[in-house]
Amino acid sequence: MSIRNAMTVDVEDYFQVSAFEGHIDRAQWDTLPCRVEANTDRILALFAAADVKATFFTLGWVAERYPALIQRIVAAGHELASHGYSHVRASQQQPAEFRADVEKAKKLLEDIGGVAVKGYRAPSYSIGAGNLWALDELAGAGYLYSSSIYPVRHDLYGMPDAPRFAFYPRGEKGILEIPITTLRLGQRNLPCGGGGFFRLYPYAVSRWALRRVNQGEGQPGMFYFHPWEIDPGQPRQTGLGLKTRIRHYLNLGRMESRLQALLHDFSWDRMDRIFLDAEAVA
């Protein structure tokens, strides 16, 4: 039987990405054309066609404005998880502020979705060596797992020396951390868990890397993407630097067909079904 990998979606809109923080004021969010509901419904249709169940790490801000979308996610058999409330990076918050954000999001999602919320993913993978206290706050707020550490070197995030597979950063009485999937090549970890790297690499490279993780290391992979990544028609922002423009807009028009291939080529399931099992921990 093939190894099941975790399919995940970070439910946020195009104007909420961390790279746009200096260009779009939070006070403007409610005045901008929202596309997250329609894009997430397209994703739900893609998953239904492929008979795939996934985990949706959802912003409380989105859930508050589109409660029916949250209920459709749950009704389709997917796992509802938390992306925090307001998409502020954990590394930019103090413990009390962070705790308030993740508690607010968890309660809101549970009230709307009618299910327990077990998982959390920090905006922009913003938990690392400098703020591991955030994992203690998550455990205290009642979360069972986090998927917030990316074991790579990156200019915006990353903890390159972290374990590559599920582990307990604070000991077995603490929260389970499930890092974004990477492939070890030489002395570095190659990102192969989705997002901009999935749009950057030719699809064959992503497929090869995930197969190496599954077949060569016998480990489940964990893939993520955002609803705005299947939306080449989203409003284009002006005044962006070259790096930001490339990261955000590269190959948006190819993303949906690549996703369809990925859904076909591998076995997928929800995070909770794959990882909330002691045998899944390295």
C-alpha positions in Angstrom: 0.0 0.0 0.0 1.4 3.4 -0.9 2.3 5.9 1.8 -0.4 8.5 2.5 0.8 12.1 2.3 -0.8 15.1 4.0 -2.5 17.6 1.7 -3.0 21.0 3.3 -4.4 24.4 2.3 -3.6 27.7 4.0 -6.9 29.5 3.7 -6.1 33.2 3.3 -6.7 35.8 0.6 -4.2 37.3 -1.8 -3.9 40.6 0.1 -3.1 38.9 3.4 0.2 37.4 2.4 3.2 38.4 4.6 5.1 39.7 1.5 2.4 42.4 1.0 2.5 43.7 4.6 4.4 46.8 3.6 2.1 47.5 0.6 -1.4 46.7 1.9 -2.6 48.1 5.2 -4.7 45.8 7.4 -7.2 48.5 7.6 -7.9 48.1 3.9 -8.6 44.4 4.0 -12.4 44.8 4.2 -12.4 47.3 1.3 -10.6 44.9 -1.1 -12.3 42.4 -3.5 -12.2 39.1 -1.7 -11.5 36.0 -3.8 -10.8 33.4 -1.1 -14.3 31.9 -1.0 -14.6 31.3 -4.7 -11.0 30.0 -4.9 -11.5 27.6 -1.9 -14.7 26.3 -3.5 -12.7 25.5 -6.6 -10.2 23.6 -4.4 -13.0 21.7 -2.8 -14.2 20.7 -6.2 -10.7 19.6 -7.2 -10.4 17.4 -4.1 -13.8 15.9 -4.6 -13.0 15.0 -8.2 -9.8 13.2 -7.0 -11.5 11.7 -3.9 -8.9 13.5 -1.6 -9.4 14.6 2.0 -7.2 17.4 3.2 -6.5 19.8 6.1 -7.6 23.4 5.8 -5.5 25.7 8.0 -8.0 28.6 8.1 -7.6 32.2 9.2 -10.2 33.3 11.8 -10.6 36.5 9.8 -11.8 34.5 6.8 -14.0 32.2 8.9 -15.7 35.2 10.5 -16.7 36.6 7.1 -17.4 33.3 5.3 -18.9 30.9 7.9 -20.8 29.0 5.2 -17.4 28.2 3.5 -16.1 26.7 6.8 -19.2 24.6 7.0 -18.8 23.3 3.5 -15.2 22.4 4.3 -16.3 20.3 7.3 -19.3 18.8 5.5 -17.0 17.5 2.7 -15.0 15.5 5.3 -11.9 17.7 5.5 -10.1 18.6 8.7 -10.6 22.1 9.9 -7.4 23.6 11.5 -6.2 27.0 12.5 -4.0 29.6 10.8 -4.4 32.0 13.6 -6.9 34.9 13.5 -5.2 37.9 11.9 -2.2 36.5 9.9 0.4 38.2 12.1 3.7 36.3 12.2 4.4 34.6 15.5 7.9 36.0 15.4 6.3 39.5 15.6 4.2 38.8 18.7 4.8 38.6 22.4 3.5 35.5 24.2 0.3 37.0 25.6 -0.6 38.5 22.2 0.1 35.2 20.4 -1.9 33.2 22.9 -4.9 35.6 22.5 -4.7 35.3 18.7 -4.6 31.4 18.6 -7.3 31.1 21.3 -9.6 33.4 19.4 -9.1 31.6 16.1 -9.6 28.1 17.7 -12.8 29.1 19.4 -14.2 30.9 16.3 -13.4 28.0 14.0 -14.9 25.4 16.4 -18.1 27.4 16.9 -18.6 27.8 13.2 -17.4 24.4 12.1 -18.9 22.4 14.9 -15.7 20.2 15.2 -12.6 20.2 17.4 -9.7 22.1 16.0 -6.5 20.2 16.7 -3.9 21.7 14.4 -2.2 25.1 13.9 0.1 26.6 11.3 1.8 29.8 11.9 1.6 32.5 9.2 4.8 32.3 7.1 6.2 29.4 9.1 7.2 32.0 11.7 8.0 29.6 14.6 11.7 28.8 14.8 14.7 28.7 17.1 14.1 32.2 18.4 10.5 31.7 19.6 9.9 28.1 20.5 7.8 29.4 23.4 5.0 29.7 20.9 4.7 25.9 20.9 4.1 26.0 24.7 1.4 28.6 24.2 -0.3 26.4 21.5 -0.3 23.4 23.8 -1.8 25.6 26.6 -4.5 26.7 24.2 -5.5 23.1 23.5 -3.9 22.4 20.2 -2.5 18.9 19.6 -0.1 19.6 16.8 1.6 22.4 14.9 2.9 22.6 11.4 4.9 25.8 11.7 8.6 25.0 11.3 10.3 24.8 7.9 13.7 23.1 8.2 15.3 25.3 5.4 17.4 28.4 5.0 15.3 31.2 3.8 15.4 35.0 4.1 11.9 35.2 5.7 11.7 32.0 7.8 13.3 28.7 8.5 15.0 26.5 11.1 17.5 24.5 9.0 18.7 22.4 11.9 15.3 21.2 12.9 14.3 17.6 12.3 12.8 17.0 8.9 9.9 14.7 10.1 7.4 14.9 12.9 8.9 15.4 16.3 8.2 16.8 19.8 10.3 20.0 20.2 9.3 20.4 23.9 9.3 16.7 24.9 6.6 14.2 24.6 4.3 16.1 27.0 4.4 19.0 24.6 2.9 19.6 21.2 3.7 17.6 18.1 5.5 19.6 15.4 5.1 18.4 11.7 7.6 20.3 9.5 7.1 21.1 5.9 8.6 18.4 3.7 12.1 18.7 2.5 14.6 16.4 0.8 18.1 16.1 2.1 20.7 16.8 -0.7 24.3 17.0 0.5 24.4 19.4 3.4 21.1 21.2 2.6 17.4 20.5 2.7 15.6 21.0 -0.6 12.1 22.5 -0.1 9.6 20.1 -1.7 6.5 20.7 0.3 4.6 23.1 -1.9 4.0 26.8 -2.1 6.2 28.9 -4.3 8.8 26.2 -4.8 6.1 23.9 -6.3 5.4 26.7 -8.8 9.1 27.3 -9.4 10.3 23.7 -10.1 9.2 21.7 -13.1 6.5 19.3 -11.9 8.8 16.3 -12.6 11.2 17.7 -9.9 8.5 17.9 -7.3 7.2 14.5 -8.1 10.8 13.0 -7.9 11.5 14.6 -4.6 8.3 13.5 -2.9 8.8 9.9 -4.3 12.3 10.0 -2.7 10.8 10.9 0.6 8.1 8.2 0.4 10.1 5.4 -1.1 13.7 6.2 -0.1 13.0 7.3 3.5 9.6 5.6 4.1 8.1 8.9 5.4 4.9 10.7 4.6 5.2 14.0 2.9 3.3 17.1 3.8 2.2 19.5 1.0 0.7 23.0 1.2 -0.6 25.7 -1.0 -2.9 28.7 -0.8 -6.2 29.5 -2.6 -4.8 32.5 -4.3 -2.2 30.3 -6.0 -4.8 28.9 -8.4 -6.1 32.4 -9.2 -4.1 34.0 -12.0 -6.9 36.6 -12.4 -6.4 38.1 -8.9 -5.8 41.9 -8.7 -2.2 42.7 -9.3 -0.4 44.8 -6.8 1.9 47.7 -7.8 5.1 49.0 -6.3 6.4 45.5 -5.4 10.0 44.6 -5.6 11.2 42.1 -8.2 11.7 39.2 -5.7 8.2 39.7 -4.2 6.6 39.8 -7.7 8.3 36.6 -8.8 7.5 34.8 -5.5 3.8 35.7 -5.6 2.9 35.6 -9.3 5.2 33.0 -10.8 3.4 30.3 -12.7 -0.1 30.9 -11.2 -1.6 29.8 -14.5 0.1 26.4 -14.2 -0.8 25.7 -10.6 -4.1 24.0 -11.0 -3.0 21.5 -13.6 0.1 20.7 -11.5 -2.2 20.1 -8.5 -4.4 17.8 -10.5 -1.3 15.7 -11.5 -0.1 15.7 -7.9 -3.4 14.5 -6.6 -3.4 11.7 -9.1 0.3 10.6 -8.6 0.2 10.2 -4.8 -2.0 9.1 -2.0 -3.4 11.9 0.2 -5.2 12.3 3.5 -5.8 14.7 6.4 -3.1 15.7 8.8 -4.8 14.4 11.9 -5.3 10.9 10.3 -1.7 10.6 9.3 0.2 12.2 12.2 -1.8 12.0 15.4 -0.4 8.5 16.0 2.7 7.8 18.1 4.1 5.5 15.4 4.3 8.4 12.9 6.8 10.3 15.1 10.5 9.9 14.3 
